[in-house]
């Protein structure tokens, strides 16, 4: 006995023989049913796996951030700024906030790339626009010094120094967030291709502002700070052309009772103090030398790293020689000669004093600041005297001067208001 042709199954059971097509349909229904039943389970398993993977990645990222935070002495920084609640709250910025601020460090946000790292533009959650500096790899033994410097810079408050908004310690190399200055650098304005550059009065004022900032760093803060890389490209200018000293990536601090400190040589060739370059001993006079080179560059509008005289001398050596010969106009910027007058020789003499080879022969930044302030004050006195002389000439000829006309106009305006008051009084109290 067997199942009829075209069927199969168990012939011993009633209805055990079924057609092949019915069997296939039954199996297909079974498969579809199982698929429908198991689909949500599979979907839940996939979603669960994704969530678990994501959670593991997040945990790993959190652990890595905490590792870097501890490695970068985050607890030390917290202790150093704990006595100032206003500083402590804003000083430590999370990596998440900086990623959002820079759109994940997008290339379109890149502002500059220098010897100490890359600078990005970002907007923090409090809507402050900042320049975020992503430093190059540093030696791990210098992390403690770096954190101490951050703690010092966080307490610096000077109108001519770029303000440090905060730092992020959750990356291998700490990130710094400074206030954003939008008008470029002193170098950009000084060396632009157009014939005219910064007016002399602005150059003189900018040098005075830089000297004030350096004098403040050297003598007015609790622990003196040496910038170590003063040059025009590290001086930012705001919309009013106010100078802001920036880029403290190479900066070092020295204890008050120390005459200096020995470090690995850092800085920019052309602006680097020769004595510091040879012996590695860093003092405040190293900044004085760099400032002197900056003065020379402002007077000549020539870059010390590129300039060579016909005799092969560098910019500073040629400048010193020409001043000694009384032939300084040969190297000066024509605009400076035209606008500067007698002030040029005084600034040039100060510049030469700053770049003397012996560090002990150079003035301090406080002395430089006072010299430049005196020069500006003298200029203001001369201008005031000139206005008085012009007034006297006008009086002698019987014509009112501009200042007298202004005073007269002010009096007339004042009289106009008193007439209005009299009118109101007469209306209120009729005679």
Number of C-alpha atoms within 10 A of each C-alpha: 5 11 15 12 8 10 16 15 16 12 15 11 8 7 9 13 18 16 15 13 11 11 14 11 11 12 12 12 12 12 12 12 12 11 13 11 11 12 12 11 12 12 11 12 12 12 12 12 12 12 12 12 12 12 12 12 12 12 12 12 13 13 13 15 18 16 17 19 19 14 18 24 17 20 11 15 21 17 12 16 21 13 10 11 10 10 17 18 13 12 22 20 19 16 18 11 16 24 14 14 23 21 15 13 18 12 10 10 17 17 13 12 13 12 11 16 15 16 23 23 23 24 18 17 11 6 9 14 19 25 26 30 25 20 19 16 11 13 8 13 8 10 16 16 13 22 21 18 19 21 22 18 20 19 15 18 13 14 14 22 24 23 21 24 23 24 23 24 25 26 18 18 20 22 22 24 26 21 18 21 18 12 15 16 22 23 19 16 18 20 18 11 9 8 7 12 17 18 13 20 12 12 20 22 17 21 21 20 22 22 26 23 23 28 24 21 23 25 16 14 15 13 16 21 25 24 23 28 25 28 25 22 18 18 23 25 22 14 9 7 18 18 25 24 26 23 22 20 20 15 15 19 22 17 12 12 7 8 11 16 13 11 12 10 17 16 19 15 12 19 24 22 29 18 16 19 16 9 12 16 16 25 24 24 26 27 26 29 30 25 27 28 28 22 24 26 24 25 27 22 21 17 20 18 12 9 15 15 11 8 7 10 13 17 22 21 14 19 26 19 14 14 17 12 9 10 12 19 17 13 18 20 16 15 17 22 19 9 13 18 11 9 18 19 17 13 21 20 15 19 27 23 18 27 28 19 14 13 20 9 12 22 18 20 26 17 13 25 22 15 17 21 19 12 16 17 12 13 13 12 11 12 12 11 12 12 15 14 12 14 17 15 14 15 13 10 8 9 13 16 17 13 13 14 12 12 12 13 12 12 12 12 11 11 12 12 12 12 11 11 12 12 12 12 11 11 10 9 8 7 5
